[in-house]
């Protein structure tokens, strides 16, 4: 499937995540070996095989109720960087985890594909010196 914009690629990524669809997840990532991923509190995973193996492990546990809220994005001719606030929800819809993610997409011959996903636990809301993202 071709993603005509980085936003469309991001929507496809989170839909694959929510539904536990590994094949759809594979389609959102660039096909070359220069991709990388860092899951919350995880080690850097470099290369398509390591990244896809990590997603297989995550998605094999079942669908994840995740809500992604865009925070900021910067889109160039061939590269896009999205900052996203992710909310992990329990079956009753309560937030059980907050994560900040940076998603980097590149424009390929097959449309926009994910190059990098780096997710970290969100810090507590900041005090008077900074702005909270939530």
C-alpha positions in Angstrom: 0.0 0.0 0.0 1.3 3.4 -0.9 1.1 6.2 1.6 0.8 9.5 -0.2 1.7 11.6 2.8 3.6 11.2 6.0 0.3 11.7 7.9 -1.2 8.8 6.0 1.8 6.6 6.8 1.5 7.5 10.5 -2.2 6.7 10.5 -1.4 3.3 8.9 1.3 2.7 11.5 -1.0 3.3 14.5 -3.9 1.3 12.8 -1.5 -1.7 12.5 -0.5 -1.2 16.1 -4.1 -1.0 17.3 -5.3 -4.0 15.4 -2.2 -6.2 15.9 -1.7 -6.6 12.2 2.0 -7.5 11.6 1.7 -7.5 7.8 0.3 -4.0 7.9 3.0 -3.0 10.3 5.7 -4.3 7.9 4.1 -2.2 5.1 4.5 1.0 7.1 8.2 0.6 7.4 10.9 1.3 4.8 12.1 -1.9 3.1 15.8 -1.2 3.5 18.1 -2.1 6.4 18.7 1.4 7.6 15.6 1.6 9.8 15.7 1.7 13.6 13.4 1.6 16.5 13.6 2.2 20.3 10.7 1.0 22.3 10.1 2.6 25.8 13.0 1.7 28.1 14.3 -0.6 25.3 17.6 -1.0 23.5 18.1 0.5 20.0 17.0 -2.0 17.4 18.9 -1.5 14.1 17.9 -3.1 10.8 14.7 -4.4 9.3 15.0 -7.9 10.8 15.5 -6.7 14.4 12.8 -4.1 14.1 10.2 -6.4 12.6 11.0 -9.1 15.1 10.3 -6.7 17.9 7.0 -5.7 16.4 6.1 -9.4 15.9 6.8 -10.0 19.6 4.6 -6.9 20.6 1.7 -7.7 18.2 1.7 -11.4 19.0 0.4 -10.4 22.5 -2.7 -9.0 20.8 -4.1 -5.6 19.7 -3.1 -2.6 21.7 -5.6 0.1 22.5 -3.5 3.1 21.7 -4.5 6.6 20.9 -1.9 8.8 19.2 -2.2 12.6 19.4 0.0 14.7 17.1 2.0 17.3 18.9 4.3 18.7 16.2 5.6 17.8 12.7 8.1 19.0 10.2 7.8 17.8 6.7 10.4 18.4 4.0 10.6 17.1 0.4 11.9 13.6 1.3 11.8 13.4 5.1 9.2 14.1 7.8 9.5 14.2 11.6 6.4 13.8 13.8 6.3 14.2 17.6 3.3 12.2 18.9 1.8 11.8 22.4 0.6 8.2 22.8 -2.0 7.1 25.3 -2.2 3.4 26.2 -5.7 2.5 27.3 -7.1 -0.3 29.4 -10.3 -2.2 28.3 -12.4 0.4 30.1 -10.8 3.3 28.2 -8.7 4.5 31.1 -5.2 5.8 30.4 -2.7 3.3 31.8 0.4 4.7 30.1 1.7 7.9 28.4 4.5 7.8 25.9 6.2 10.4 23.7 7.3 9.2 20.3 9.3 10.6 17.5 8.4 9.1 14.2 10.6 9.8 11.2 9.3 9.0 7.7 11.0 9.0 4.3 9.6 9.4 0.9 10.3 6.2 -1.1 9.3 5.0 -4.6 6.4 3.3 -2.8 5.3 6.4 -0.9 6.0 7.5 2.6 7.5 4.9 4.9 8.7 4.9 8.5 12.4 5.2 9.0 12.6 5.5 12.8 10.3 5.2 15.8 11.6 6.3 19.2 9.2 6.0 22.1 9.9 7.0 25.7 7.7 7.2 28.8 6.3 10.6 29.1 7.6 12.7 32.0 5.1 14.0 34.6 3.5 17.3 33.7 6.0 20.1 34.0 5.9 22.9 36.5 6.1 26.6 35.9 9.4 26.5 33.9 8.1 24.4 31.0 5.1 23.5 28.9 3.3 20.2 29.3 2.6 18.2 26.1 -0.6 16.7 27.7 
